[in-house]
Structures are given as structure tokens and as C-alpha cells.
């Protein structure tokens, strides 16, 4: 992680808070049926302003009015929800306990006990399980708080309309899973695709097989608390079940330790600013987007 001096830290804070002056975004309420896709993001009391940037940049670039569902990953107070709802007045908030009540009841009734236990042990598994269970649309976009959009995500929009593969994920710079390739083959009979990154992905709800997910989190299989990648491993296995081709194009990138890029010249559609290079979220991504605050698309 990059060490941050006082001046740079203050600059980052100023850039981050600029999202609070953006005009409200008009989107379809979740309660209104008929949307082909939902935009879902799980955030917390620590990174909720990053999540606002992620969602705002998506809607600005995509030009769609799909429902926005914000899942509480811990610490989303009423005060934070109020500030987030000023930008997205019709967003649907799924609270921590609300999600527990609905999802755990569902998993218990289906006797998916391994998946239930895995979800309790690792908050990241909620991104996959909760997003799939609590939903109405045919598919959903799962987006981390540290993703930014810079151009119209045509490929995502096409996939949302059912034109193409059932999954579309970022391609990572490295393969980071909780199990090895040989284990995927020996345990599940699947060829594990390399470099799936679950920070940004489109998932077709019917292809998120909860019975299969229950099996992969059985004792002696994917360890839910070994590291930070159990849900990423699960996504890769889901892709493997549909043929192994589940990548978005290179315009949907994962940031690496490069100096800040000229995003408007590189043709970037989106960038996932993962933890080790989170500084680029502030030094590379936000300066581009701040220029568009307050402007009509």
C-alpha cells in the first residue's frame, strides 16, 4: 500500500467528497417490475463514498434507469443512508439484519447448510448469495465500491439484454482463488478458468446455482475463511460450468501498479482499483470524473 502524506491525504478527501454535490440521479424504483437488470453494490461505513462514485459513474456512462440495490456490508448508519439517498432517492437499501432474515431463512428451508455457514463466516460471500436470492430481474451487475466507469459499458448492457454469455467478469492481472486448479478438477470435474476477478461482473440469476454453491462450500472443499477470495473462486467455478468463457473485454480493467494513465486516451470503460493500488482511485480515476460533476450526460 502506498504511504500517504498529509497534503495528499487532504487532496484525496476533497476529491472523494465532491460526489456529495452531484445532482440526484433518476432511476427506476426496485419495487417497480420490468427492469432487465439490477445494479447491486455492497458497501460499508468505511467506503460508502467510494460506492457512491461507483454507482454514479455507472449510471452516468450507461444511460440506463435500472434499479440500484445497496447492500449493507457493515456500518451503514441511518445518517450514511440519508446522505446516499440524496444522490439516489429511489435506491433500495438492504440492511444487514434484513438480509440475514431473508437469506438465512431461504437457505435453511432449502437445506443449504454449508452455504449458510460459509456466508456467516465470510462477508464477501454475501455478494454472491444475497445478490442472487434477493432480486427480481433476470440478471444483475455486481460491482465493488472501488470500481469506476469512464465510458458507456456496451458489453455489459448487451449481456443484460440476454445477448451473449450468462456471465461477464473482469479479467484480473493474476489468478487469485482459494483452491488450486487440480482441486477444481478432482472435486468438481471442472477446468478452472484463470484470472476471474469478481469486483465487477454481470451474472444471470438462474445460472447462480445455489445447490452447487452449497456443495463447493462443504467441509474439505472451498475454505470460506482461508483468505479474501472464496466468492471469487465460486464465481470462477460457475463460469467453468458454462464453458469457461466469462470475461469482459480488456476495456474493463483491473488497475495494477502503473503510474496514473490518461483514461480518456486509453479507451478505458471501467477500472477496478484493488487494495494495493487504491491510491489510483484518487489520483487517476476521480480527477477524470470530477470534471463531469453537475453536467448533463
Protein Blocks (a to p, Z undefined) as FASTA:
>chain_A
ZZddfklmmmmmmmmmmmmmpccdddddfklghiabdcdddddfklmmmmmmmmmmmmmm
nopabdcddddeehpafklmmmmmmmmmmbccddfklmmmmmmmmmmmnopaklmmmmmm
omklmmmmmmmmnccbfbdcdddfkbccfbdcfklmmmmnopacfbdcdddfbdcdfbdf
klmmmmnopacdehiafkbccddfklmcfklmmmmmgghiacfklmmmlmmmmmmmmmmm
nnopacdcfklccddfbdcddfklnopabdcddfklmmmmmmmmmmmmmmmgoiaZZ
